[in-house]
Every structure is written in structure tokens, then in C-alpha cells.
Amino acid sequence: MFVPFESISPSSRIWIYQSDRKFTAQERIIADEYLRTFSENWAAHGQPLKTSFDIRYDQFIILAADEGYNDASGCSIDASVRAIKEIEVRFSVRLFDRNQIAFMKNDSVILVPLQDLKQKYLSGTWNEATPAFNNLISIKSQLQEEWIVAAGNTWLKRYVPTQKVAP
């Protein structure tokens, strides 16, 4: 059972999928239709789930399930993964690549490969204050204050080079 994203409970469980590029306007329309149909039919053990989705910054798909209504099961979560994989195939994007770190810079999403984080820090692409996307949050209410946070307040701080003091 689909409900608008703004209406789904703040305690709803969420899954965030980050694309390796922005969706085009046409892809966004197709993805909206596809995810709406999927959400309307998403069920766990034959019981309908109260679900929703949102596409933010034309680059992040957020699926939501209100587990206060019915719990998402392993099989229903597997079905959502298959739906996201279908979008990957349809649009030739990667939505499961956790080696791309997303930052917000100049009102745009930029992606930095994990292996390039230290070098990109040194070149000024990002710093401790740069907003970073924490795609590991799992509750809708966390989107407001915990999804986009200063990189220095996240696990990314380990990629900030430490200055050595000469003896």
C-alpha cells in the first residue's frame, strides 16, 4: 500500500540507494512510475506493507516501510532489492556501490571513490566541514538531521591526514 513519503511514519524503516550518477528527467519519470507500482504491491507473507519512496537530488532512492503497520520480512526486503536491481539494469547505473562516497558541494552531489579520499582531501575537494551523506541511517526520522552531516563528524574523519610534529 503506497502512501506519500511525507505521510509515512517518521519511525518507518528506510533503505537508501545511491546512484553513481544523476538520473535524467526521463529516467526519473520512469523510476517514479516503477517504484510507485512496486510500493503499491510490496507485501510480506501476503500482508500488504505500508510503503513509500522518495528520489532525492536525482541521485538517491529512498525506500520506506512503516513496520508499525506490518513488518518487512526477509523475502519482502529481497523483493525490494530485486526492484532496485531492475532500475540498475534499466538505466545502466550502479546503486549498490558502497565505494563511492557522496558529498554535497556547491549545492551539487559529488562522488569520491573511497580509495581517493585522502588525495581528494589534500587537493581541497572535501574537508571536515564538507557535508557528507550518511546512507547507513535506517529510520525516516534520521533523514532530517543525520543523513547529511559534516564529514568530520562521521567515519570519514579517519581519512583526514594527521599532521606529524617534528621531534
Secondary structure in CASP SS format (residue, H / E / C, confidence):
PFRMAT SS
TARGET T0000
AUTHOR 0000-0000-0000
METHOD secondary structure of the structure
MODEL  1
M C 1.00
F E 1.00
V C 1.00
P C 1.00
F H 1.00
E H 1.00
S H 1.00
I C 1.00
S C 1.00
P C 1.00
S C 1.00
S C 1.00
R E 1.00
I E 1.00
W E 1.00
I E 1.00
Y E 1.00
Q E 1.00
S C 1.00
D C 1.00
R C 1.00
K C 1.00
F C 1.00
T C 1.00
A H 1.00
Q H 1.00
E H 1.00
R H 1.00
I H 1.00
I H 1.00
A H 1.00
D H 1.00
E H 1.00
Y H 1.00
L H 1.00
R H 1.00
T H 1.00
F H 1.00
S H 1.00
E H 1.00
N H 1.00
W C 1.00
A E 1.00
A E 1.00
H C 1.00
G C 1.00
Q E 1.00
P E 1.00
L C 1.00
K C 1.00
T E 1.00
S E 1.00
F E 1.00
D E 1.00
I E 1.00
R E 1.00
Y C 1.00
D C 1.00
Q C 1.00
F E 1.00
I E 1.00
I E 1.00
L E 1.00
A E 1.00
A E 1.00
D C 1.00
E C 1.00
G C 1.00
Y C 1.00
N C 1.00
D C 1.00
A C 1.00
S C 1.00
G H 1.00
C H 1.00
S H 1.00
I H 1.00
D H 1.00
A H 1.00
S H 1.00
V H 1.00
R H 1.00
A H 1.00
I H 1.00
K H 1.00
E H 1.00
I H 1.00
E H 1.00
V H 1.00
R H 1.00
F H 1.00
S C 1.00
V C 1.00
R C 1.00
L C 1.00
F C 1.00
D C 1.00
R C 1.00
N C 1.00
Q E 1.00
I E 1.00
A E 1.00
F E 1.00
M E 1.00
K E 1.00
N C 1.00
D C 1.00
S E 1.00
V E 1.00
I E 1.00
L E 1.00
V E 1.00
P E 1.00
L H 1.00
Q H 1.00
D H 1.00
L H 1.00
K H 1.00
Q H 1.00
K H 1.00
Y H 1.00
L H 1.00
S C 1.00
G C 1.00
T C 1.00
W C 1.00
N C 1.00
E C 1.00
A C 1.00
T C 1.00
P E 1.00
A E 1.00
F E 1.00
N C 1.00
N C 1.00
L C 1.00
I C 1.00
S C 1.00
I E 1.00
K C 1.00
S C 1.00
Q H 1.00
L H 1.00
Q H 1.00
E H 1.00
E H 1.00
W C 1.00
I E 1.00
V E 1.00
A E 1.00
A H 1.00
G H 1.00
N H 1.00
T C 1.00
W H 1.00
L H 1.00
K H 1.00
R H 1.00
Y H 1.00
V C 1.00
P C 1.00
T C 1.00
Q C 1.00
K C 1.00
V C 1.00
A C 1.00
P C 1.00
END
